[in-house]
Amino acid sequence: MTDGEKLLKLARTRIGQKYVNVLVPKNNPDWSGPWDCAEFTSWLVWQIGGFLYGCTDPAGDPALTEAYTGAWQSDSATRGIRVPVAQAAATPGAFLLRYPPAPGKMGHIAVSDGEGHTVEAMGTAFGVRAGKVAGRVWDTGVLIPGFTYEAGAGVALPPLTTVIYRIGASGMKPAVTRRIQTALANLGFSPGPIDGEFGPNTAAAVQAFQAAKGLIRDGQVGPQTAKALKISLK
């Protein structure tokens, strides 16, 4: 069994456990939740590899060092192996990473099952659960240095059929962004000016709304968040 397969097998044992934005002791093999997405994945790496990855202090105490998607972004650039999303989707135990929209904000990270699906700490409304790769925005796949993997040839991922509203995305309609901003403001989450520009203030308001609703806290508006906001992205 490869290290990637071991990691995936361990991840599946935590399905159904709770999500809370909490520090997880990476060196505790008996930890049974709660989790957040980066703490979950960094705990998995420690359990299989015995080292910190995706943490704010890679030389710190594994019981006390915080995991963070921004640290996953930097570690994958300097220590790890970035691979195309389709390759990660076909590789058991690889990771799928969405970068934080701004420093200090949350991105998202999931474990690939090698068949186009995921295991991930998704949000307080979901806990740790199985998901899917397709229909979502991912910035990169990540393999852990020194780990063994079953080579993935790639998974055919259908193109996104809906624009995901996020900082820097192409194809966003100002009218839809204003609809997002108005809905947020009406619910008490200030996006700044209702100007049709999806910038940092709007992303921060989206993230605060997602946290309140127990959704994935990534500051992006796709079908799930739009449904919670009771708006259309068309």
Secondary structure, 3 states (H helix, E strand, C coil): CCHHHHHHHHHHCCCCCCECCCCCCCCCCCCCCCECHHHHHHHHHHHHHCCCCCECCCCCCCCCCCECHHHHHHHHHHCCEEECHHHHHCCCCCEEEECCCCCCCCCEEEEECCCCEEEEEEECCCEEEEEECCCCCCCEEEECCCCCCCCCCCCCCCCCCCCCECCCCCCCCHHHHHHHHHHHHHCCCCCCCCCCCCCHHHHHHHHHHHHHHCCCCCCCECHHHHHHHCCCCC
